[in-house]
Amino acid sequence: MRRVMGNKSSCPTQGDKVVELIYIDIVGLMQFKKTLGPSWVHYQCMLRVLDSFGTEPEFNHAHYAQSKGHKTPWGKWNLNPQQFNTMFPHTPDNSFLGFVVEQHLNASDIQHIDDIKRQNQSLVYGKVDNFWKDKKDYLDIIHSYTEVHGTVHGTSTVHLPAYVRNHGILSGRDLQFLLRETKLFVGLSFPYEGPAPLEAIANGCAFLNPKFTPPKSSKNTDFFKGKPTLQECVSLTSQHPYAEVYIGQPHVWTVNIDNAAEVEQAVKSILSQKIEPYLPYEFTCEGMLQRVNAFIENQDFCHGQVMWPPLSALQLKLAETGRPCKQVCQEEQMICEPSFFQHLNKDKDLAKFGVECLTVESASDTLVPAYNEATKHCVFQSDLLLFSCAGAHATLKRVCPCRDYMKGQVALCKGCL
């Protein structure tokens, strides 16, 4: 790596750059920093880190994470949080890169795909036998209305009810044909946020999405322990929060799977209607290319602050105490846009929106800028790496920069292209 990059020291790089952008995952990032040594600082701004569940600002900021006692080995990078690219739009503090839902059919298959008739059957989302553990009561309800199919691999199927027709591991093509004749794709609560529900919905299945009460987080779920996110702003309120929030009924039915009446009502509603195939534009090949192109052309972390998204998209909202900006913007059918925080970080900035600051102070904290409406006291951010859409202030109203988004392309505002 040092030979490719040329520079082995912390001195400024001479001549033309070898690269402009570096896409890398977290493990690669560790190796990259170790290999380059002091010269790694010259390439920090070029990095785009593939990071499935995201890295929240309070874990990314090394000193702040240390002060909070966070011991995760995956954080403390001191990057701009938007350099972390996620699979789904979790925290808006990161960039939603996403992926393409695969099309496994050839031209001949596509010609005949619409000839496949839906059967009164469901397919359970769970390739590992252990995922089915303690789910029989839930599956019994579904079995009373449909034939139940599975794709569990391996020799152990001890947790599968006897009535399940198990196909084992299928090729992508065979799975797509199976989904085309299936009415209901059944979540078991795990795995979290995989691509399979989107593939099922794209093939005309309704997805039964298990609800989590309370939401899953690093505070109550071993899976998230050690990851650089509290998951509070990610809000894992169900097995697939993206499907729950951005798709919804009739394609997605989020239910408490321990409530038999609720499950039964959802199954009956699904089977009583014809549900058309649906794939959000952002998960199509064209949609992802549009998003990646916009990021490559407009995101620049090497040359100071670039005005993108355009400031015309900014809408200020004040969050009530105890509520994070992500939630406040989402309830207004908008997105919290962290790049706008810098334009709401002075008293004269807030005055443009009718917010008067009689007194001001600065703080290095992820919960500011924030405002005391009674005393008109404003607290501004002193460390740009700590701007965050996550987290709620216990006593002050958070100042939230919201923006609109294109239908089916949540990463981009309506005026972003």
N, C-alpha and C positions, 0 to 999 in steps of 0.2 A: 504493500500500500504506500509506503514511504517513497519507493522508487517511482510509482505512478504519479504521486503528487509532487515529488521533487524536493520539497522543502522539509528538512529534518529539524528545524529549530523554531523558536517562537518569533523569529524576526519576520518582518513583512515579506510576503511572497513577491518575487520579481517576475516580470514578463506576463504573458497571457495565461489565463486560468486554463487548467486542463479540463475542468468540469464546471458546470453551472448549477446543477441540481444533483443531489444524492438521495435516492430512495433506499431506505434501510430499515431493518426491524430492530427491536430492543437488544437482542443478543448480539447482532451485528454491530450495533452502536457501541456496545461495551468493547468489542474487539477493535473497532475502528479507533476509539479513543486511546486504547492501550498501545496499538501499533504506531499511531502517529505521534504520541507523546505531546510535547508542548505545541507542535505545529497544528494540532487539532483545532485550535481556536480560529484558525483562518477558514475553516470549513463548516463551523457551527451553523452559520446563517444559511448554508446551502442544503442543510439536512431536511428531509421529509421522512418522519419516523412512522412506520406501519405499526399501529398500536391498537389491538382489537377493542379493548374496553376503555382506552383513553388514559390520559394522565392529567389530573386536575392541577391547577396552578400551585396549590399549597404543598403538593408533593414534588413538583418540578423545581421550585425555588429552594436551593440547597440549604441556605441559612434558616429560612422560615420552616422548612420541613424538620430540620434539626431542633428548632425551638419548640415545635409541637410534639416532638418525640416520635415522629414517624420513622420506622425502621425498615421500610420496604427497600429491597435491593434494586428496584426498577425505576426509582425516581432520582431527584436531585441533579437534573441535567442543565438547568438554567437556560433552556431554550425558550423562544417565544412559544407559548402553549399551542398556538395555531400550527406549529410545525409538526404536531402529533396528528396523524391521520387515522381515523377510526373506521370500523366496518359499518357502524350505524350511527345516526346522529344522537349520540349520548349527550355529553356535555358540549354546549356550543363553544366552550373555551378551546376545544380542539377543532380540527377541520374534518368534515365528513367526506372521506374518500369513497367508501362503499365498495361495491363489487358488481359484477354482471351475473344475473341469474341465467344459468346455462340453458341452451337449447340443444337437446341431444338427438333431435330427429333429422333425418336426411330429407331431401326434396320429395321423395316418394312418400315417406311417412306423413309429411305435412299435408299432402293432398288428401290423405285418408283419415286424418286425425279427427275430423268433425263427424266421421261416420261411426265412431265408437260411442256406444250407448252407455249412459250412466247406470250403474247397478246400485242396488240398495246395500251398499257396503261402505265401511270405514277403514281407514288405514292408520295404524298407530305410529306416532313419531317416537321411535326408540329402538336403535339398532343393538343395544346392549341389554342383556337379560335383566341386570340389576336395576335398570331404569323402571322396570315394571313392578318392582317390589311394593307391596301394600297398595296397589292400585286396582285390585279386583272388584271392589264394590263399585267404584267409578266406572270401570269397563263393563260390568254387568248391566248397568243402565243403558249403555250404548249398544250392547249386544241384544238387548230386548227390542231394539228398533232396527238394527242393521247386522249384517255379517261382518265380523271383525277380522282384519288382515294385519300381518306384521312383516317386518323385514329384519328379524333378529339374526345376527351371525353367531358362530361358535356352536359348541355342542351343548352348552348349558341353556336350558329354557325352563328352569324350574319355577320361575315367577310368571310364566305365561299361562293364562287360563286355558283349559282344555279345548275350548271352542275357537281359539285363534287359529286361523290358517296362516302359517308362517312360510314366507317365500325365501327366507334367507337373504343374502346379499344379492341385489339385482344390478345389472348394468344401468347406466343412466338412461338408455333408450327404453329398456323394459320397465324401469320405474316410472318413466313418463307415461307410458301406455297404461300402467296400473293406476296412476293418478287420474288419468282421463276417464276411467270407468268408475272412479270413486267419488262419493258425495261429501265425505267428512274426513278431515285430517285431524287426528286426535293427539293433543299435547299431553305429556305426562309430568310436566313441571321442570324437566331437565332433558336435554341440554338447553342452556340459556342462549337466546338470540342466534340461532343458527340460520343458514340460508334455506333449509328445507321447507319451512312454512311458506316462504315466498314462492318457492317452486311449486308447491301444492296449490296455492291461490292462483298462480299463473296458469295452472291447468284446470281451473274451475272447481276446486274443492273449497269448502268452507273450513276454516281452522278453528278448532275448539282450544282456546288459549287459557291455561290455568292462571287464576289470579293469585297474587301473593299478598297476604295480610298478616303481619306488617311487610313492607317492601324488603327485598333481599339487599343486604349490604355487607361490608366487611365487618360490621359490628355484630352480625348475627348469622353469617354464612361462611363456612370454612373456605369455600371456593374462592371468595374474594379477599381473604386474608393475605396481606403482603402485596396486593396489587396497589398501584399508585392512585387510588381513587377511593373516596368514602362511599361512592355510589349514591350519595344523597341527592345529587342533582341528576344522576343517571336514572334514579327512581325505577328500580327493577320491580315494578308493581305487578308484573306478570312474567310468564315465561318468555314472551316476546313483546316488550314495550313498544317497539316500532310499529308492529302490526296492530297493536291495541290503539295507539294514538293516531297514526298517520293513515291507516286503512279502515279499520272498524267494520261495523256491520254493513252489508250482509256477508262480507267475506271473512270477518273475524269476530268471534263470539268469546268474550273474556268472562270466565265464570269461576266461581268458587267450587272446585271439584269435590269438596267435602259436603256440599249442599245438594242432596239428591234431586230436590224439586227444581233447583236452578239449572242443573245439568240436563234434566229431562225436558224442561221447557225449551232450552236452547236447541237440543237435538230435534225436537218436534218442529220448531220454527225453521231450522235448516232444511229438514226433509220436505217441508211443505212448499218450498219455492225452488225455482230454477236459478242457479247462481252462475253467472257468466265468468269466464276466465278474466283475471285482472292482474296486471303487473305495473307497479308504479314506474313512471318514466325514468326516475333516477337509478333504477336497477336494470334498465335495458342497456345494450351496448352503446347506443347513441346517447342516452342520458348520461352514462358515465364518461364518455368521451367529451361531452359538452362541459361537464363539471371539471374534469382534469385539465382541459384546455383553459378554462377560466382561471383555475388556480395557477397554472404555469405562467399565464400571461400577466396575471395581476398580483399574486402574492409575492412580495419582495421583502425579505427580512435582513437584507444586506445593506440597504441604502436608506436607512431611516424610515420614517412613517410614510407609507404610500396611501393615498386617499381611495381605498377600495375596501369594502363596498362604498359606493358614492354616498356622501353625507346626506344627500336628499332622502335617503331611505330611513334615516334616524327618526324614531319616535320615542320620546322620554316617558317612562312610567315610574311612579313611586310605589315601591313594594311596601305593604303593611309590615309592621314588625313581625318577625318570625317566618317570613316568606322569602324564598330565593328568587332572584331575577329570572332564572330559567322558567320557573312555574308561572310567574306573573306575565311574562311575554307569551308563553304558550296558551294561557287562558284567553288571551286577546287574539288568538290565531296568528301569532307572530313568533319570531325567534330572538333570543338575546344575542346581540352582536358585540363581542368583546372588543373589536377594533374601534368601536365608537366610544368606549369609556374615556379615552384621552380627550374627547371633545365635550365631556361633561365633568371635567376635573378642576374647574376654576369657578369662582363665584360669578364671573361675567358670563361663563358658558351657561350656567343654570338660570341666570337672569333672563336669557333669551326665551326660556320656557316658562317664565313666570314664577320661578323658585327664588325667593329672596334669602340671601345669607347675611345676617347681621354680624355673626362671628364665624371664624373659620379656624381649622387646625388641620395638620397633616398626620397621617398614620401609615405604617407599613402593615397592611392587613388585607385579607382577601374579601372582606365584607364592606369595603369602602370603594367609591364615594357613597356617603350616606347622609341623612338629613333628619334633624329634630324639628318637626313642624311647630311645636309649641314655642320653642325658644328661637327658631330660625337659625340654628347652629349647624354649620356644614363641616363634614369631615372628608378631606380629600386624600387621594392615594399618593404616597411618596415613592412607591416602587412600581414601575410599569409592568414588571413580570408578575405582579400579584393581582392585577385586574382579573376578576372572576365572576362568571354568571352563577356559580355554585354558592351555596351557603346562605343562611338567613341571619339577620342581625336581631339580637334580643330586645334592643331598646330603641333603635333608630330605623327610619325608613330607608331602604336601599334605593339608590338612584340607578335605574335600569335602562340601558340602551336597547330598545327593541327595533326590529325591522320586519318588513313583509318578506314573503318568499314566493317563488314561482310554484304553481300547482305541480306537484309531482317532482319538484326539484328543490328541496328544502335548503340546500347549501347555498343557493343563489337567490338574491333579491330580484324583484321584478325589473329593476333598472341596472342589473349587474352586467348584462351582456352588451 
